Amino acid sequence: MTTVGFIGSGNIGITVARLAIDAGHQVVLSNSRGPEPLADTAAELGPRASAATSGEAAAAGDIVVVAVPVKSFPNLPAAPLAGKTVIDTCNYGAERDGHIPELDSKSLTSSELLLRYIPDAMLVKAFNNIFFKHLLSLARPAGAADRSFLPIAGDSARAKAAVTEFIESIGYSVADTGRLADSWRQATGTPVWGTPYGPYSNEKGQPVGEYAIRAALATAAR
Ligand SMILES: NC(=O)c1ccc[n+]([C@@H]2O[C@H](COP(=O)([O-])OP(=O)(O)OC[C@H]3O[C@@H](n4cnc5c(N)ncnc54)[C@H](OP(=O)(O)O)[C@@H]3O)[C@@H](O)[C@H]2O)c1
């Protein structure tokens, strides 16, 4: 059993939290406004869920999921994330986040930008390439023929191993695609981003195996 802290408890954060609870993990939710607005959600998720401040969620997690808009990166709690395995689900979009020159020019990945704000975290990019409704509906037990793959990228082998174990526990297999600097291959608008799992209009999505994920990653252009 792992305790998973969530910084950001919106569409993708709550979906990962639901899958984590179903797999027997503990979750600590947080947002930008304090625990009170999350009380009902935590109660609905049951006794393994609680709501806290983002600093408390960061401190509590064996793994911490950061699921916020990129424009919120400067406001994240760096100190309690030091030394933690952190999953970065985030995607950059100038229309929501404002223009960030290094991301517009693609000289930096959004995960490398995040690392500037939480420099002592062990960051792993994951879950950013799948629509939250597909993530919920495509989870399958280990060994299922139609289990889907998710790409991950990161610089710490230890953190990637912990994230792989977590992702495998909540219904997916993992395709390790390299370092954080390589994570542009799974960034907003790339072939592996959203499309393989089917259109958003089909909320069930379609299972995607390792070959299709690796083929999509291979055709990405920067
Ligand atoms: N939606 C998807 O299907 C999907 C899939 C993959 C990846 N993503 C990416 O994942 C990230 C989150 O997406 P989402 O759809 O879940 O967004 P969302 O539904 O808008 O939720 C964003 C969450 O972040 C919280 N937040 C914002 N600033 C914060 C801060 N400084 N500290 C703590 N929490 C903060 C918000 O809290 P408040 O409500 O209190 O502001 C909210 O709980 C984005 O970067 C997105 O591109 C989304």
The ligand as an ORCA input file, in Angstrom:
! r2SCAN-3c Opt
* xyz 0 1
  N      -8.202     16.699    -18.308
  C      -7.494     15.694    -18.853
  O      -8.059     14.732    -19.452
  C      -5.994     15.673    -18.718
  C      -5.320     14.511    -19.110
  C      -3.937     14.454    -18.971
  C      -3.238     15.540    -18.470
  N      -3.911     16.687    -18.113
  C      -3.107     17.815    -17.600
  O      -3.095     17.702    -16.165
  C      -3.170     18.997    -15.571
  C      -4.464     19.107    -14.777
  O      -5.554     18.950    -15.681
  P      -7.059     18.812    -15.166
  O      -7.876     18.604    -16.367
  O      -7.128     17.866    -14.044
  O      -7.298     20.302    -14.627
  P      -8.473     20.837    -13.691
  O      -9.624     19.900    -13.740
  O      -8.663     22.257    -14.081
  O      -7.839     20.770    -12.215
  C      -6.702     21.526    -11.886
  C      -6.438     21.320    -10.420
  O      -5.223     21.986    -10.091
  C      -5.426     22.679     -8.871
  N      -4.437     23.724     -8.700
  C      -4.188     24.786     -9.492
  N      -3.164     25.497     -8.985
  C      -2.752     24.848     -7.867
  C      -1.735     25.101     -6.913
  N      -0.909     26.137     -7.011
  N      -1.603     24.237     -5.876
  C      -2.415     23.178     -5.754
  N      -3.385     22.888     -6.647
  C      -3.554     23.723     -7.683
  C      -6.843     23.170     -8.970
  O      -7.314     23.575     -7.701
  P      -8.409     24.756     -7.575
  O      -9.654     24.227     -8.180
  O      -8.495     25.003     -6.108
  O      -7.813     25.934     -8.325
  C      -7.512     21.907     -9.490
  O      -7.750     20.990     -8.437
  C      -3.094     19.999    -16.721
  O      -1.759     20.405    -16.914
  C      -3.607     19.194    -17.911
  O      -3.104     19.681    -19.140
  C      -5.266     16.772    -18.219
*
